């Protein structure tokens, strides 16, 4: 189940092919979120992120921290919102 827009954006970025070591731009982060949402869908992002955590816990935690920070930078108004995602 999808929670807030903020959570959806973070999950989509977490699932993207971007690498924190590449220091992606805001534009690259926005494009990556779009690609992830098109690939996984709203509901699929949460499920895929959960699977990644299960399969790669050692790298998932730092990647999620990076995704949260990058999402806040790329989508500042969306990531401040606590509004639920409409179904």
Residue pairs with C-beta under 8 A, 6 or more apart in sequence:
1 43
1 46
2 8
2 42
2 43
2 45
2 46
2 84
2 85
2 87
3 46
3 84
3 85
4 81
4 82
4 83
4 84
4 85
5 78
5 79
5 81
5 83
5 85
6 71
6 78
6 79
6 80
6 81
6 82
7 46
8 37
8 42
8 45
8 46
8 85
9 33
9 71
9 74
9 75
9 78
9 79
10 64
10 67
10 68
10 71
10 79
11 36
11 45
11 46
11 48
11 49
11 67
12 32
12 33
12 36
12 37
12 40
12 45
13 29
13 32
13 33
13 36
13 67
13 70
13 71
13 74
14 49
14 52
14 60
14 63
14 64
14 67
15 36
15 39
15 40
15 45
15 48
15 49
15 52
16 29
16 32
16 33
16 35
16 36
17 32
17 35
18 24
18 28
18 29
18 32
18 70
20 63
20 66
20 70
24 32
24 70
26 73
26 74
29 70
29 71
29 73
29 74
30 74
30 75
33 71
33 74
33 75
36 45
37 45
40 47
40 48
42 85
49 64
52 60
53 60
53 64
71 79
72 79
